[in-house]
């Protein structure tokens, strides 16, 4: 019996080790809204506008650089302010959305209960504990407006708005923004008609490339 117990625990340790090392996956919900006459197709020129009153100017610049990178990769042109066909505004934020309670066994290296592997343990193992995790709502909004109209009228006329949202246990907005941006650009310029759900892994090559932009 002790031998069987040892094998089961060794197997569990391998599973938990793999679970810890595996990449986090972000589930992102995306909605895209368009003006039916919006000619927002690859080849168009854009200028990305930062919020000059941003609380963190460095983060604001980092996100702008990532958006510039994604625009180019999707076939768009980056133009000077006075020549751009379109302007792209962006906003983002983080808020709490509640908690989730996870039940699991207490074992070596506290935290096994968060991985959902209790089914692999023999009944004698115990005891069990309840972990409460905070959930965070992470969001990103992109808005593309007509350049000439904005320059002349001084107010935006939105041609496309994209909203990306993800809920999870990570409160690191800087980390989550790359998956949100990738998901938004999968439907860039399109009217999704409804909320679409996509999953972006932390080790996705597109995310890893964006993380080099600091």
N, CA, C and O of each residue as an XYZ file, in Angstrom:
856
protein
N       0.830     -1.209      0.000
C       0.000      0.000      0.000
C       0.862      1.255      0.000
O       0.592      2.221     -0.713
N       1.928      1.208      0.838
C       2.827      2.365      0.886
C       3.496      2.597     -0.460
O       3.726      3.735     -0.869
N       3.811      1.475     -1.155
C       4.446      1.600     -2.464
C       3.498      2.261     -3.454
O       3.900      3.124     -4.235
N       2.223      1.844     -3.412
C       1.223      2.424     -4.318
C       1.036      3.901     -4.017
O       0.950      4.731     -4.921
N       0.974      4.216     -2.715
C       0.822      5.613     -2.312
C       1.984      6.454     -2.804
O       1.799      7.581     -3.264
N       3.185      5.896     -2.705
C       4.369      6.630     -3.162
C       4.330      6.901     -4.651
O       4.699      7.987     -5.098
N       3.882      5.914     -5.429
C       3.801      6.080     -6.880
C       2.782      7.156     -7.237
O       3.016      7.988     -8.113
N       1.630      7.122     -6.533
C       0.591      8.124     -6.801
C       1.079      9.525     -6.474
O       0.830     10.468     -7.226
N       1.775      9.660     -5.352
C       2.269     10.978     -4.966
C       3.357     11.460     -5.912
O       3.431     12.650     -6.217
N       4.201     10.547     -6.380
C       5.237     10.921     -7.345
C       4.602     11.382     -8.642
O       5.058     12.347     -9.256
N       3.533     10.682     -9.064
C       2.834     11.089    -10.269
C       2.189     12.447    -10.114
O       2.207     13.266    -11.033
N       1.616     12.683     -8.939
C       0.999     13.981     -8.671
C       2.032     15.090     -8.716
O       1.781     16.154     -9.280
N       3.198     14.845     -8.120
C       4.244     15.852     -8.106
C       4.664     16.211     -9.522
O       4.919     17.378     -9.819
N       4.736     15.214    -10.399
C       5.098     15.475    -11.799
C       4.041     16.319    -12.480
O       4.362     17.230    -13.243
N       2.762     16.014    -12.203
C       1.667     16.766    -12.816
C       1.677     18.200    -12.350
O       1.514     19.121    -13.151
N       1.872     18.399    -11.035
C       1.890     19.751    -10.490
C       3.072     20.536    -11.029
O       2.941     21.715    -11.358
N       4.230     19.885    -11.121
C       5.411     20.559    -11.669
C       5.154     20.995    -13.092
O       5.507     22.108    -13.485
N       4.525     20.099    -13.882
C       4.203     20.457    -15.256
C       3.204     21.597    -15.285
O       3.328     22.511    -16.100
N       2.199     21.553    -14.389
C       1.182     22.602    -14.339
C       1.780     23.940    -14.012
O       1.370     24.956    -14.573
N       2.767     23.968    -13.092
C       3.407     25.223    -12.721
C       4.210     25.793    -13.865
O       4.288     27.009    -14.041
N       4.813     24.898    -14.652
C       5.714     25.361    -15.707
C       4.969     25.718    -16.981
O       5.477     26.460    -17.821
N       3.743     25.179    -17.123
C       3.017     25.427    -18.363
C       2.596     26.889    -18.464
O       2.460     27.587    -17.459
N       2.397     27.330    -19.690
C       2.090     28.737    -19.931
C       0.663     29.060    -19.526
O      -0.251     28.252    -19.690
N       0.499     30.254    -18.995
C      -0.839     30.746    -18.661
C      -1.626     30.998    -19.949
O      -1.065     31.461    -20.942
N      -2.907     30.695    -19.930
C      -3.774     30.950    -21.076
C      -4.797     32.012    -20.696
O      -5.454     31.916    -19.659
N      -4.922     33.018    -21.545
C      -5.876     34.096    -21.309
C      -7.072     33.913    -22.228
O      -6.922     33.798    -23.445
N      -8.257     33.886    -21.640
C      -9.485     33.847    -22.435
C      -9.961     35.280    -22.606
O     -10.230     35.980    -21.630
N     -10.060     35.704    -23.848
C     -10.397     37.097    -24.145
C     -11.719     37.160    -24.899
O     -11.931     36.446    -25.879
N     -12.596     38.027    -24.423
C     -13.863     38.279    -25.124
C     -13.713     39.566    -25.923
O     -13.265     40.586    -25.399
N     -14.089     39.509    -27.191
C     -13.885     40.654    -28.078
C     -15.171     41.033    -28.791
O     -15.912     40.171    -29.262
N     -15.426     42.334    -28.864
C     -16.528     42.873    -29.661
C     -15.977     43.935    -30.596
O     -15.184     44.779    -30.180
N     -16.389     43.901    -31.845
C     -15.976     44.908    -32.813
C     -17.188     45.572    -33.433
O     -18.135     44.896    -33.834
N     -17.163     46.911    -33.516
C     -18.287     47.682    -34.061
C     -17.766     48.584    -35.176
O     -16.736     49.238    -35.007
N     -18.452     48.628    -36.294
C     -17.994     49.447    -37.408
C     -19.097     50.346    -37.948
O     -20.289     50.069    -37.817
N     -18.642     51.440    -38.562
C     -19.497     52.250    -39.413
C     -19.525     51.507    -40.752
O     -18.477     51.115    -41.264
N     -20.703     51.316    -41.309
C     -20.818     50.507    -42.530
C     -20.004     51.059    -43.690
O     -19.671     50.329    -44.623
N     -19.680     52.360    -43.634
C     -18.947     52.974    -44.746
C     -17.451     53.082    -44.465
O     -16.716     53.702    -45.232
N     -17.001     52.477    -43.363
C     -15.602     52.632    -42.966
C     -14.658     51.874    -43.904
O     -14.723     50.647    -43.978
N     -13.774     52.593    -44.626
C     -12.819     51.936    -45.529
C     -11.527     51.558    -44.799
O     -10.428     51.894    -45.242
N     -11.679     50.855    -43.676
C     -10.515     50.545    -42.843
C      -9.906     49.222    -43.285
O     -10.113     48.187    -42.651
N      -9.154     49.266    -44.376
C      -8.558     48.061    -44.943
C      -7.040     48.182    -44.907
O      -6.514     49.294    -44.862
N      -6.320     47.048    -44.925
C      -4.863     47.112    -44.980
C      -4.394     48.032    -46.097
O      -4.959     48.044    -47.191
N      -3.349     48.806    -45.802
C      -2.863     49.794    -46.746
C      -3.222     51.203    -46.314
O      -2.603     52.170    -46.758
N      -4.226     51.323    -45.443
C      -4.605     52.640    -44.916
C      -3.534     53.132    -43.953
O      -2.797     52.338    -43.367
N      -3.454     54.449    -43.795
C      -2.442     55.035    -42.910
C      -3.076     55.516    -41.611
O      -4.162     56.096    -41.611
N      -2.374     55.265    -40.494
C      -2.894     55.626    -39.183
C      -1.828     56.319    -38.335
O      -0.626     56.157    -38.546
N      -2.306     57.082    -37.390
C      -1.441     57.679    -36.368
C      -2.063     57.328    -35.023
O      -3.249     57.575    -34.802
N      -1.268     56.754    -34.126
C      -1.765     56.331    -32.820
C      -1.592     57.482    -31.832
O      -0.493     58.009    -31.662
N      -2.690     57.861    -31.186
C      -2.681     59.008    -30.285
C      -2.624     58.562    -28.826
O      -3.449     57.772    -28.368
N      -1.636     59.084    -28.113
C      -1.486     58.792    -26.687
C      -2.302     59.774    -25.851
O      -2.634     60.872    -26.298
N      -2.612     59.357    -24.644
C      -3.259     60.240    -23.676
C      -2.167     61.031    -22.966
O      -1.406     60.469    -22.179
N      -2.086     62.319    -23.236
C      -1.044     63.152    -22.652
C      -1.196     63.294    -21.133
O      -0.270     63.738    -20.454
N      -2.365     62.917    -20.606
C      -2.594     63.010    -19.167
C      -2.544     61.641    -18.489
O      -3.009     61.488    -17.359
N      -1.989     60.660    -19.169
C      -1.909     59.306    -18.616
C      -1.145     59.305    -17.295
O      -0.137     59.996    -17.152
N      -1.632     58.523    -16.330
C      -0.973     58.451    -15.037
C       0.409     57.827    -15.135
O       1.297     58.144    -14.343
N       0.591     56.932    -16.115
C       1.889     56.286    -16.318
C       2.314     56.508    -17.765
O       1.985     55.696    -18.630
N       3.038     57.587    -18.047
C       3.428     57.898    -19.426
C       4.288     56.812    -20.062
O       4.226     56.607    -21.274
N       5.086     56.117    -19.261
C       5.932     55.069    -19.820
C       5.093     53.881    -20.307
O       5.350     53.328    -21.376
N       4.094     53.498    -19.517
C       3.208     52.413    -19.946
C       2.425     52.845    -21.173
O       2.237     52.056    -22.099
N       1.969     54.082    -21.189
C       1.230     54.612    -22.339
C       2.072     54.525    -23.613
O       1.576     54.116    -24.663
N       3.346     54.909    -23.518
C       4.245     54.852    -24.670
C       4.495     53.408    -25.101
O       4.572     53.110    -26.293
N       4.619     52.520    -24.119
C       4.855     51.105    -24.424
C       3.689     50.510    -25.210
O       3.890     49.774    -26.176
N       2.468     50.838    -24.785
C       1.285     50.317    -25.480
C       1.188     50.902    -26.884
O       0.848     50.193    -27.831
N       1.483     52.184    -27.022
C       1.479     52.811    -28.352
C       2.458     52.104    -29.278
O       2.133     51.823    -30.431
N       3.654     51.816    -28.779
C       4.668     51.137    -29.597
C       4.199     49.744    -30.016
O       4.463     49.305    -31.135
N       3.506     49.057    -29.117
C       2.993     47.727    -29.448
C       1.894     47.812    -30.509
O       1.819     46.975    -31.409
N       1.051     48.825    -30.393
C      -0.006     49.005    -31.390
C       0.600     49.343    -32.752
O       0.164     48.816    -33.775
N       1.604     50.223    -32.766
C       2.300     50.536    -34.022
C       2.849     49.262    -34.659
O       2.727     49.056    -35.866
N       3.450     48.415    -33.835
C       4.022     47.157    -34.315
C       2.950     46.266    -34.933
O       3.156     45.700    -36.006
N       1.821     46.141    -34.270
C       0.740     45.293    -34.768
C       0.093     45.864    -36.030
O      -0.295     45.114    -36.925
N      -0.023     47.178    -36.100
C      -0.573     47.801    -37.311
C       0.272     47.454    -38.532
O      -0.251     47.070    -39.578
N       1.574     47.595    -38.381
C       2.480     47.293    -39.500
C       2.376     45.814    -39.883
O       2.339     45.479    -41.067
N       2.331     44.937    -38.886
C       2.251     43.502    -39.167
C       0.949     43.123    -39.868
O       0.894     42.117    -40.576
N      -0.086     43.917    -39.676
C      -1.369     43.638    -40.324
C      -1.562     44.435    -41.615
O      -2.667     44.499    -42.153
N      -0.483     45.039    -42.106
C      -0.521     45.664    -43.421
C      -0.901     47.130    -43.457
O      -1.176     47.666    -44.530
N      -0.923     47.793    -42.302
C      -1.258     49.219    -42.260
C       0.010     50.065    -42.248
O       1.101     49.569    -41.966
N      -0.151     51.335    -42.556
C       0.977     52.261    -42.606
C       0.921     53.205    -41.411
O      -0.159     53.621    -40.992
N       2.078     53.540    -40.865
C       2.163     54.531    -39.792
C       2.529     55.865    -40.440
O       3.585     55.986    -41.062
N       1.660     56.864    -40.296
C       1.844     58.155    -40.956
C       2.006     59.268    -39.926
O       1.623     59.097    -38.769
N       2.570     60.406    -40.334
C       2.630     61.570    -39.440
C       1.222     62.045    -39.102
O       0.267     61.735    -39.814
N       1.103     62.780    -38.040
C      -0.206     63.236    -37.552
C      -0.993     63.966    -38.642
O      -2.180     63.700    -38.832
N      -0.335     64.891    -39.362
C      -1.064     65.738    -40.311
C      -1.359     65.053    -41.644
O      -2.000     65.651    -42.509
N      -0.908     63.821    -41.825
C      -1.146     63.124    -43.093
C      -1.928     61.823    -42.924
O      -2.294     61.194    -43.916
N      -2.181     61.422    -41.714
C      -2.837     60.135    -41.464
C      -4.297     60.145    -41.923
O      -5.018     61.121    -41.717
N      -4.715     59.052    -42.543
C      -6.128     58.902    -42.928
C      -7.003     58.670    -41.697
O      -8.162     59.083    -41.652
N      -6.423     58.003    -40.706
C      -7.167     57.659    -39.496
C      -6.302     57.881    -38.258
O      -5.074     57.826    -38.308
N      -6.989     58.134    -37.150
C      -6.321     58.180    -35.859
C      -6.845     57.016    -35.026
O      -8.015     56.644    -35.108
N      -5.950     56.453    -34.224
C      -6.340     55.362    -33.347
C      -6.137     55.795    -31.896
O      -5.022     56.108    -31.479
N      -7.232     55.808    -31.138
C      -7.184     56.110    -29.711
C      -7.270     54.792    -28.940
O      -7.888     53.835    -29.406
N      -6.654     54.747    -27.771
C      -6.744     53.539    -26.964
C      -6.891     53.887    -25.486
O      -6.315     54.860    -25.000
N      -7.670     53.078    -24.787
C      -7.823     53.192    -23.340
C      -7.769     51.782    -22.763
O      -8.006     50.806    -23.475
N      -7.464     51.678    -21.499
C      -7.293     50.369    -20.870
C      -7.504     50.528    -19.374
O      -7.466     51.643    -18.855
N      -7.727     49.424    -18.680
C      -7.948     49.520    -17.250
C      -8.000     48.168    -16.575
O      -7.975     47.120    -17.220
N      -8.073     48.223    -15.246
C      -8.070     47.032    -14.413
C      -9.014     47.269    -13.242
O      -8.982     48.329    -12.616
N      -9.847     46.291    -12.950
C     -10.752     46.407    -11.811
C     -11.019     45.048    -11.207
O     -10.832     44.028    -11.870
N     -11.454     45.017     -9.957
C     -11.781     43.744     -9.317
C     -13.172     43.313     -9.753
O     -14.057     44.144     -9.955
N     -13.355     42.007     -9.895
C     -14.663     41.501    -10.327
C     -15.174     40.399     -9.406
O     -16.104     39.677     -9.764
N     -14.574     40.261     -8.218
C     -15.047     39.247     -7.279
C     -13.957     38.275     -6.885
O     -12.771     38.540     -7.077
N     -14.368     37.152     -6.333
C     -13.430     36.119     -5.896
C     -13.930     34.760     -6.333
O     -15.101     34.589     -6.671
N     -13.020     33.794     -6.322
C     -13.390     32.410     -6.602
C     -12.750     31.542     -5.517
O     -11.605     31.772     -5.128
N     -13.490     30.550     -5.034
C     -12.986     29.658     -3.993
C     -12.657     28.305     -4.600
O     -13.476     27.706     -5.297
N     -11.438     27.827     -4.324
C     -10.955     26.564     -4.873
C     -10.657     25.612     -3.725
O      -9.963     25.987     -2.779
N     -11.170     24.385     -3.792
C     -10.907     23.381     -2.765
C      -9.852     22.411     -3.251
O      -9.836     22.027     -4.421
N      -8.955     22.009     -2.332
C      -7.940     21.053     -2.719
C      -7.145     20.601     -1.524
O      -7.290     21.155     -0.434
N      -6.294     19.586     -1.713
C      -5.541     19.027     -0.584
C      -4.374     19.905     -0.185
O      -3.809     20.622     -1.011
N      -4.018     19.843      1.089
C      -2.816     20.516      1.566
C      -1.666     19.538      1.389
O      -1.745     18.393      1.834
N      -0.611     19.980      0.748
C       0.520     19.088      0.525
C       1.813     19.842      0.574
O       1.823     21.035      0.878
N       2.939     19.160      0.276
C       4.243     19.822      0.270
C       4.241     21.002     -0.681
O       3.749     20.894     -1.804
N       4.784     22.123     -0.243
C       4.815     23.293     -1.103
C       3.407     23.824     -1.269
O       2.815     23.654     -2.335
N       2.854     24.455     -0.259
C       1.465     24.904     -0.232
C       1.047     25.483     -1.586
O       1.815     26.203     -2.224
N      -0.140     25.173     -2.004
C      -0.612     25.726     -3.256
C      -1.101     24.671     -4.219
O      -1.594     25.000     -5.298
N      -0.972     23.386     -3.844
C      -1.475     22.344     -4.732
C      -2.959     22.479     -4.973
O      -3.459     22.130     -6.042
N      -3.672     22.994     -3.965
C      -5.131     23.064     -4.077
C      -5.578     23.928     -5.236
O      -6.715     23.799     -5.690
N      -4.721     24.801     -5.726
C      -5.097     25.676     -6.814
C      -5.018     25.037     -8.179
O      -5.420     25.650     -9.168
N      -4.504     23.799     -8.262
C      -4.294     23.191     -9.575
C      -5.366     22.193     -9.970
O      -5.388     21.731    -11.111
N      -6.266     21.848     -9.036
C      -7.368     20.958     -9.390
C      -6.962     19.527     -9.596
O      -7.556     18.838    -10.426
N      -5.944     19.039     -8.850
C      -5.475     17.672     -9.037
C      -5.911     16.745     -7.908
O      -5.349     15.661     -7.750
N      -6.912     17.158     -7.117
C      -7.315     16.366     -5.957
C      -7.781     14.969     -6.347
O      -7.674     14.040     -5.547
N      -8.300     14.804     -7.574
C      -8.810     13.503     -7.986
C      -7.697     12.462     -8.083
O      -7.977     11.263     -8.083
N      -6.452     12.895     -8.164
C      -5.334     11.975     -8.314
C      -4.843     11.448     -6.962
O      -4.018     10.535     -6.917
N      -5.349     12.020     -5.853
C      -4.854     11.647     -4.539
C      -5.706     10.551     -3.917
O      -6.925     10.545     -4.085
N      -5.067      9.608     -3.186
C      -5.850      8.599     -2.480
C      -6.623      9.229     -1.334
O      -6.248     10.294     -0.845
N      -7.708      8.576     -0.897
C      -8.577      9.144      0.125
C      -7.838      9.410      1.428
O      -8.230     10.293      2.191
N      -6.749      8.642      1.699
C      -6.053      8.787      2.976
C      -5.213     10.051      3.041
O      -4.728     10.417      4.112
N      -5.031     10.732      1.897
C      -4.045     11.818      1.879
C      -4.471     12.964      2.791
O      -3.875     13.108      3.859
N      -5.441     13.773      2.454
C      -5.989     14.861      3.270
C      -4.913     15.556      4.110
O      -3.754     15.146      4.042
N      -5.240     16.588      4.899
C      -6.562     17.211      4.917
C      -6.758     18.160      3.736
O      -5.826     18.408      2.971
N      -7.964     18.685      3.595
C      -8.267     19.589      2.498
C      -8.384     21.024      2.993
O      -8.696     21.263      4.160
N      -8.134     21.968      2.108
C      -8.216     23.382      2.469
C      -8.951     24.136      1.376
O      -9.071     23.658      0.248
N      -9.444     25.322      1.721
C     -10.135     26.183      0.761
C      -9.258     27.400      0.488
O      -8.843     28.090      1.419
N      -8.978     27.664     -0.780
C      -8.214     28.847     -1.175
C      -9.161     29.839     -1.845
O      -9.955     29.455     -2.704
N      -9.081     31.091     -1.462
C      -9.876     32.144     -2.090
C      -8.965     33.024     -2.928
O      -8.001     33.599     -2.421
N      -9.275     33.123     -4.206
C      -8.457     33.901     -5.134
C      -9.240     35.117     -5.622
O     -10.429     35.022     -5.927
N      -8.564     36.247     -5.689
C      -9.186     37.453     -6.227
C      -9.240     37.377     -7.756
O      -8.309     36.892     -8.398
N     -10.325     37.854     -8.314
C     -10.466     37.918     -9.767
C     -10.405     39.377    -10.213
O     -10.915     40.272     -9.539
N      -9.770     39.595    -11.363
C      -9.605     40.950    -11.897
C     -10.167     41.009    -13.310
O     -10.021     40.079    -14.103
N     -10.805     42.121    -13.592
C     -11.346     42.381    -14.922
C     -10.359     43.282    -15.646
O     -10.150     44.423    -15.235
N      -9.742     42.783    -16.729
C      -8.748     43.544    -17.494
C      -9.365     43.903    -18.844
O      -9.910     43.028    -19.517
N      -9.292     45.170    -19.254
C      -9.951     45.556    -20.494
C      -9.099     46.521    -21.323
O      -8.227     47.228    -20.818
N      -9.401     46.507    -22.611
C      -8.719     47.370    -23.578
C      -9.751     47.822    -24.598
O     -10.559     47.020    -25.067
N      -9.727     49.107    -24.945
C     -10.634     49.615    -25.974
C      -9.828     50.373    -27.027
O      -9.028     51.248    -26.693
N     -10.040     50.036    -28.287
C      -9.405     50.721    -29.412
C     -10.493     51.430    -30.211
O     -11.556     50.861    -30.459
N     -10.232     52.657    -30.610
C     -11.203     53.398    -31.421
C     -10.476     54.056    -32.588
O      -9.515     54.798    -32.387
N     -10.929     53.788    -33.794
C     -10.352     54.387    -35.001
C     -11.304     55.465    -35.493
O     -12.490     55.207    -35.701
N     -10.780     56.681    -35.680
C     -11.613     57.804    -36.131
C     -11.059     58.366    -37.436
O      -9.890     58.172    -37.770
N     -11.913     59.056    -38.155
C     -11.529     59.652    -39.440
C     -10.570     60.816    -39.207
O     -10.875     61.742    -38.456
N      -9.407     60.761    -39.860
C      -8.362     61.752    -39.623
C      -8.721     63.169    -40.046
O      -8.590     64.104    -39.255
N      -9.169     63.336    -41.276
C      -9.452     64.672    -41.809
C     -10.556     65.362    -40.996
O     -10.461     66.545    -40.671
N     -11.587     64.605    -40.682
C     -12.694     65.180    -39.905
C     -12.212     65.608    -38.514
O     -12.602     66.664    -38.015
N     -11.377     64.795    -37.902
C     -10.878     65.117    -36.565
C     -10.008     66.369    -36.592
O     -10.093     67.216    -35.702
N      -9.177     66.476    -37.615
C      -8.303     67.656    -37.717
C      -9.113     68.934    -37.930
O      -8.770     69.987    -37.392
N     -10.183     68.841    -38.712
C     -10.959     70.034    -39.046
C     -12.006     70.383    -37.983
O     -12.203     71.555    -37.662
N     -12.667     69.375    -37.446
C     -13.751     69.622    -36.491
C     -13.278     69.585    -35.039
O     -13.953     70.100    -34.148
N     -12.121     68.976    -34.809
C     -11.612     68.897    -33.447
C     -12.336     67.902    -32.570
O     -12.169     67.915    -31.351
N     -13.144     67.033    -33.172
C     -13.832     66.001    -32.395
C     -13.843     64.699    -33.204
O     -13.834     64.720    -34.435
N     -13.864     63.566    -32.493
C     -13.758     62.283    -33.194
C     -15.075     61.804    -33.795
O     -16.153     62.052    -33.255
N     -14.961     61.114    -34.923
C     -16.109     60.420    -35.521
C     -15.662     58.976    -35.717
O     -14.936     58.657    -36.658
N     -16.108     58.114    -34.811
C     -15.604     56.740    -34.777
C     -16.046     55.935    -35.997
O     -17.220     55.935    -36.368
N     -15.084     55.251    -36.609
C     -15.364     54.362    -37.728
C     -15.305     52.900    -37.283
O     -15.978     52.040    -37.851
N     -14.493     52.633    -36.261
C     -14.416     51.274    -35.698
C     -14.054     51.363    -34.233
O     -13.191     52.148    -33.840
N     -14.722     50.550    -33.422
C     -14.399     50.432    -31.997
C     -14.250     48.953    -31.673
O     -15.118     48.142    -31.995
N     -13.148     48.619    -31.039
C     -12.909     47.243    -30.620
C     -12.739     47.188    -29.110
O     -11.978     47.968    -28.537
N     -13.448     46.265    -28.465
C     -13.371     46.120    -27.015
C     -12.929     44.704    -26.674
O     -13.586     43.734    -27.051
N     -11.815     44.589    -25.959
C     -11.290     43.289    -25.529
C     -11.322     43.239    -24.009
O     -10.950     44.201    -23.337
N     -11.772     42.107    -23.473
C     -11.914     41.986    -22.018
C     -11.510     40.584    -21.577
O     -11.787     39.601    -22.264
N     -10.855     40.505    -20.429
C     -10.445     39.218    -19.879
C     -10.570     39.266    -18.363
O     -10.250     40.280    -17.743
N     -11.032     38.179    -17.767
C     -11.136     38.091    -16.315
C     -10.248     36.953    -15.829
O     -10.282     35.855    -16.383
N      -9.456     37.214    -14.796
C      -8.562     36.187    -14.275
C      -7.901     36.613    -12.979
O      -8.228     37.656    -12.414
N      -6.974     35.801    -12.517
C      -6.343     36.054    -11.223
C      -5.134     36.972    -11.301
O      -4.638     37.414    -10.264
N      -4.649     37.270    -12.491
C      -3.479     38.146    -12.624
C      -3.896     39.617    -12.599
O      -4.758     40.047    -13.366
N      -3.265     40.377    -11.702
C      -3.532     41.819    -11.629
C      -2.434     42.622    -12.318
O      -2.379     43.846    -12.199
N      -1.555     41.915    -13.046
C      -0.469     42.585    -13.758
C      -0.990     43.047    -15.117
O      -0.946     42.303    -16.097
N      -1.480     44.273    -15.160
C      -2.067     44.794    -16.396
C      -1.061     44.789    -17.534
O      -1.416     44.533    -18.684
N       0.189     45.072    -17.213
C       1.225     45.101    -18.248
C       1.368     43.740    -18.920
O       1.593     43.656    -20.127
N       1.239     42.688    -18.138
C       1.354     41.329    -18.665
C       0.159     40.960    -19.538
O       0.312     40.310    -20.572
N      -1.037     41.381    -19.111
C      -2.261     40.961    -19.784
C      -2.546     41.773    -21.042
O      -3.270     41.307    -21.922
N      -1.991     42.977    -21.142
C      -2.300     43.833    -22.288
C      -1.854     43.226    -23.623
O      -2.511     43.441    -24.641
N      -0.768     42.486    -23.633
C      -0.319     41.887    -24.899
C      -1.353     40.900    -25.448
O      -1.696     40.990    -26.627
N      -1.871     39.948    -24.630
C      -2.936     39.078    -25.142
C      -4.187     39.847    -25.563
O      -4.842     39.476    -26.537
N      -4.524     40.916    -24.836
C      -5.688     41.717    -25.212
C      -5.475     42.378    -26.571
O      -6.386     42.407    -27.398
N      -4.286     42.904    -26.801
C      -3.974     43.542    -28.079
C      -4.003     42.528    -29.225
O      -4.540     42.807    -30.297
N      -3.428     41.361    -28.991
C      -3.409     40.325    -30.033
C      -4.832     39.932    -30.406
O      -5.156     39.812    -31.588
N      -5.684     39.730    -29.403
C      -7.070     39.356    -29.668
C      -7.800     40.459    -30.429
O      -8.562     40.180    -31.355
N      -7.567     41.712    -30.038
C      -8.221     42.838    -30.715
C      -7.821     42.908    -32.185
O      -8.657     43.185    -33.045
N      -6.556     42.660    -32.471
C      -6.090     42.762    -33.855
C      -6.494     41.560    -34.708
O      -6.405     41.622    -35.934
N      -6.930     40.484    -34.089
C      -7.465     39.367    -34.877
C      -8.745     39.779    -35.592
O      -9.102     39.202    -36.619
N      -9.437     40.783    -35.043
C     -10.684     41.259    -35.642
C     -10.603     42.748    -35.962
O     -11.633     43.420    -36.025
N      -9.417     43.264    -36.160
C      -9.229     44.696    -36.345
C     -10.009     45.207    -37.560
O      -9.890     44.669    -38.660
N     -10.809     46.256    -37.341
C     -11.579     46.859    -38.425
C     -12.846     46.121    -38.804
O     -13.550     46.535    -39.725
N     -13.153     45.023    -38.101
C     -14.307     44.202    -38.467
C     -15.468     44.407    -37.486
O     -15.270     44.747    -36.320
N     -16.677     44.189    -37.997
C     -17.853     44.157    -37.142
C     -18.090     42.695    -36.774
O     -18.470     41.894    -37.628
N     -17.871     42.352    -35.533
C     -17.971     40.952    -35.129
C     -19.415     40.471    -35.043
O     -19.668     39.267    -35.081
N     -20.369     41.403    -34.929
C     -21.768     41.012    -34.849
C     -22.191     40.495    -33.491
O     -23.367     40.568    -33.136
N     -21.251     39.976    -32.734
C     -21.504     39.481    -31.376
C     -20.154     39.340    -30.679
O     -19.099     39.482    -31.298
N     -20.210     39.063    -29.400
C     -18.966     38.862    -28.656
C     -18.314     37.549    -29.088
O     -18.955     36.499    -29.109
N     -17.044     37.628    -29.428
C     -16.275     36.440    -29.799
C     -15.289     36.121    -28.679
O     -14.778     37.023    -28.014
N     -15.033     34.852    -28.481
C     -14.090     34.436    -27.435
C     -12.893     33.761    -28.080
O     -13.049     32.865    -28.909
N     -11.711     34.189    -27.703
C     -10.481     33.580    -28.202
C      -9.557     33.326    -27.026
O      -9.699     33.953    -25.976
N      -8.618     32.419    -27.191
C      -7.671     32.086    -26.136
C      -6.256     32.347    -26.618
O      -5.848     31.863    -27.674
N      -5.520     33.106    -25.845
C      -4.142     33.462    -26.187
C      -3.211     32.941    -25.099
O      -3.361     33.300    -23.931
N      -2.263     32.109    -25.466
C      -1.300     31.590    -24.492
C      -0.196     32.616    -24.234
O       0.173     33.394    -25.113
N       0.316     32.594    -23.012
C       1.368     33.532    -22.641
C       2.620     33.313    -23.489
O       3.376     34.251    -23.740
N       2.837     32.066    -23.930
C       4.025     31.779    -24.746
C       3.718     31.803    -26.243
O       4.521     31.321    -27.042
N       2.578     32.351    -26.629
C       2.264     32.549    -28.047
C       3.375     33.401    -28.661
O       3.734     34.431    -28.090
N       3.929     32.999    -29.811
C       5.026     33.768    -30.422
C       4.694     35.243    -30.599
O       5.577     36.092    -30.477
N       3.425     35.563    -30.886
C       3.040     36.968    -31.054
C       3.151     37.720    -29.729
O       3.576     38.875    -29.693
N       2.764     37.055    -28.644
C       2.859     37.694    -27.328
C       4.314     37.858    -26.914
O       4.688     38.884    -26.345
N       5.126     36.862    -27.196
C       6.541     36.935    -26.825
C       7.241     38.066    -27.570
O       8.108     38.747    -27.023
N       6.849     38.251    -28.829
C       7.450     39.339    -29.596
C       7.038     40.687    -29.025
O       7.865     41.589    -28.892
N       5.749     40.826    -28.685
C       5.281     42.089    -28.120
C       5.968     42.397    -26.795
O       6.217     43.558    -26.473
N       6.275     41.346    -26.025
C       6.905     41.568    -24.721
C       8.327     42.102    -24.840
O       8.896     42.577    -23.858
N       8.898     42.027    -26.029
C      10.247     42.613    -26.216
C      10.167     44.122    -26.404
O      11.182     44.816    -26.356
N       8.951     44.625    -26.618
C       8.763     46.075    -26.800
C       8.506     46.691    -25.436
O       7.422     46.541    -24.873
N       9.489     47.372    -24.916
C       9.394     47.979    -23.577
C       9.756     49.460    -23.653
O       9.738     50.153    -22.636
